[in-house]
Amino acid sequence: MSKRRALFVVNNKSGGANEEAVRKAADEILKPLGVECHFFVRRKKGMSRRKATRRAIEEGFDLVVAAGGDGTVSRVADELQGSGVRLGVVPTGTANLIARSLRLPLDIAEAMRLIADPPRTVTIDGMHVPETGKTYFSHISMGVYSRIAKMETEAQKKAMGRGVYLWNLFKELRHSNSWKFKIHVDGENSKVRSSLVILANIGDAGIADMQWGKQIRIDDGHLDLCIVSGRTVGEYGRLAWHSLRGRPEDDPAIDYLPVHQSIRIETSGDVPVRADGKLIGEGSVEVEVRRGAVEVMTSSA
């Protein structure tokens, strides 16, 4: 391994957090190769994951490893943009959508071995929101999917894992909500009525084994807007069935729009905007495509 200084940004509050196992794997797999391993552990008070990543860049680290869930990966990746520092991932979260999209090992020791001797790297795309000044890497949504973010608790995620998303989704669908959206994509305008619009950078939906679309990739240079017109439990159940079969595009309740440069989505009312699992606004969102934003160690063929 040519890179010799690595910072591990560890979230010991993530769904599958195991700080001891991460340290043990680093000691057993990386240190014998001469890798100098440093650890930053997320605490309630003190330095943030973002600041720790920025400091690692300033101090000349060659590699920053996000050891946590999608939130940790997204925050670290955002700060690494344009730095030339590579990203490693040890997935210990609830859903681990970014890691799954890159076909990374979900076992801590296997993920560490990949970091020690990566077969290749890929550059992943990002979704930059000028209003927040941040870049996100999995999904940005408005509608029922974003509303369930208000229902989630850490206790639910610990107890139910990925099932918490499905449980809260069905609770929300009892209201049969839909909204009118104005969509501006790459210079073209349209209006739709939808219960959910989701800007997807990865295909995994985060609910059971559902997919928004097998064609959606984190490294393909564009984003995919999924427009869902279904409103009832039955309609979403049908969509889930198609999705579990790996063919959500067969369902009449979903349409797709590719986004190559930028998109703006607007609606009236108190519809929240959710990005990578976090509520970032309400009623509207503007997103710019960041192609090849970060270089990530991956085992993808």
N, C-alpha and C positions, 0 to 999 in steps of 0.2 A: 504494500500500500504506500503510495507516494506522499499522501497527506499525513502529517504527523501531529497536528494539534486539533482536537475536537472538543467542542462544547456541547454537552447534553442539556437541553432545556426540558426539564422533567416536570410534568403536571401530576402531582401525587393525589389529586382530587378527581382524576378522570375515572370513567366507569370501570376500567380494568387495571387501575393504577397499581404498580408494584415497583416502587423505587428500589427496594433491595435487590430484586431480580435484575433490574436494569444495570445497577452498579456491579453486580456479580458477573453478569455477562460481559460487560466492558472490561472488567479485570481479567477474566479468563480468555477472552477472544481478541481484544484490541491491544491491551498492554503488552503481551508477549511479542507483538509485531512492532513495538516501539512507538505506539500511538500514545501521546500525552492526553489523557482524558480529564476534562474538567466538568463539573456539574453545577447547574443552577436549578434549584428546586422551587417551584411556585409556592409562595406563602400568602397568607391573607394580607400581610403588611410587608413593605419593603419593595425591592426592585421588581418591575413587571417582566413578563416573558419578552416583550418587545424591546425593552431597554437592555435586557441581558443579551439579546441577539445583536443589537446595535453595538454594544461594547465589544462583543466578540469580533465583529467586523473591524472595528477601530484597532483592536489589539492584534490583528493579523491572523486570526484563526483560519484554518483551511476548510473546516467543515463544521456545520452546526446540525445537531441531531435533535429533532422534535420527538420527545418521548411522551406521548399522551394521545389525546383524541383529535378529532378534526379541528377543534378550536385552536389547540396548540400548534398543529401543523400549519394552519392558515395564518396565524399570527407570525410565526417564525418565517414562513415563506414570504409574507408581505414585506418584512424587514430586509430579507436577503435580496430583493429585486435590485438588479444593477450592480451588485457588489462583487460578483465573480466567485462568491463563496457557495459551495455546493450544499445541498440539503439532504440529510439522511432522515429516515423515519423509522421509529420503533413504535408501532401502534398499540396503545393500551387504553383506547377509549371505548365508548359504548357501540358506536356504529362503524367507526374507522372507514368512512366512505372513500376518502382520498387514497388511503393505503390499498383498499380493495380495487379501486379503479386502476391502480398501477400494478396490480397483482403482486403486492409485497407480502412477505410472510407475516402472519399474525402472531406467530410465536416469537417471544422476545429473543431467545438465543439464535433462532434462524435469521431474524431481522438483523441481529448484530453481525452474524457471519457475512451477510450480504454487504453490510457497510464496510467490513474488513476487506472484502475482495469483490467489489461490484462488477458484474459482467458487463454492465453498460449504464449510461445515464440518459435521461430524456429531459427535454425542457417542457414544462407545463405552462398552460395558459392561465391567465387570471382575469377577474372581473373587477375593474377599478371603479369605485363610486366617488366622484369628485366631492360630493357633499360631506362625506366622512373622511376623505383623504386616504382611505384604506382600500386594499385589494383583497378580494375573496376568491375562494378556489373550488367550491362545490356547487352550491345552489343559491339563488336569490329568488324569493317567492313573495307573492301577494295573493291573499285569499284564504281558503280553509287551512292550507298547509302552514301558512305563517301565523294564523290565529291559534293553532294548537301550541305554539311556542309559549304562549301565556299560561298554558295549563301544566307544562312540564315542571317537575321538581327533581332535585338531585336524588331524593329518596325513591321516587318512581323509577328513575333511570337505573339506580343501583339494583332495585328489586326486579324490574321487568326487562332490563336491557333494551334491545331494539323494539320490543313489543310495546313499549310505552307510546311510541309514535302511532302505532295502529290503534291502540286503545283510545287515545285522545282524538284521533281522526274520526272514529265512529261516533264519539260523543258530539263532535262539532257538526257532523253531517245530519244530525237530527233536525237542525235548523233549516236545511235546504237553502242556504244562502247562495246568491250570485251577484255579481257587480258588473257595471259597464266600465270597460277599460279603453282608454285611448293609448294607442301604441305607435311609436315613431321608431322605425328600424332602418338604419342605413339610408336615410333620406326619404323613406316611404311611410305614409300614414295609414292607419286602419283603426276601426272600432270593433270591439267584440264584447259579448256578454259571456262571462265565465265565472265559475266558482273558484278557479285557481289558474294563475299564470305563474310559471316557474322558469326562470332562466337557468338552464342546466349546463354545467361544465363537465359533469360526470353523469353516467347513465344510472347508477345505483340510486334508488329512491330513498333508502334508509328505512324502509318499512318491509319487514320480512325479507323476501328475495325479489321484491318488485324492482322493475327497471322502468325508467322514463323512456329509454330507447337504447338498443344495442349500438346504434350509430353514433351515440354521443360519447366523445372521448376528451380527456383533459389535455391532450397534446395535439389536437387536429387543427389548431389555428383559428377556430371560430367557436361561438356559443350556439346553443339551440334553445329557442323559446318554445315551451310546451304550453298549449292553451287547452284547458280542460273545461268542457261545457257541462259535464255531468253535475247533478245537484243532489241526488238522493243516495241513500245507502246502497240501493240496488244497482244504480248506475256505476257507482264507484266499485261495487263488488264485481261487476262485469269487467270494468277496466282492470281491476286487480287480477282477475283470471287471465285476461290477455297478457298482462304484464308478467305474471308468473310463468307463462308459456314462452316468454321472451319475445312477444310480438305485440307490444302495446299499440303500435301503429295500426293494427287491425281494428281497433275499437273506434266506433264513430264519434265517441265523446272527446277525442284528442286530436289536435292539429299541431303542426310544427312550423316554425319560421327560423331560418338560419340568421345569425347575427355575426357579421364580419367586422364591423367597426364600432358601432355604438347603438344604444337603444334607450328610449325613455318610455316609461309606463306610468300612466296617471289614472286615478279613479277618485270618485267622491266618497265621503264618509271616512270612518275611522279604521280603514283596512291597514293592518300593520305590514311593514316590509321586513322580511327576515333574510339575513345573509349568513350563511355558514352556521346556522343554529342560533344566531343572535338577532334580536330586534334592533333595527338601525334607523327606523323612520316610520312614517305613516302617510298613506295617500298617494305617494309618487316616488319614483326612483329613476336615476339616470346612471347608466353603466357604460364604461368604455372597455373594449376588448384589449387585453394586454397579451399579445402573442409571445410565447416562449419566455415567460416572465422569470422562471427560476429553473435551475438545473438540479434534478433529483436523481439519486441513486435508485436504480430499479432493476428488477429481474425480468421485466417484460421482454418478450422476443420481438 
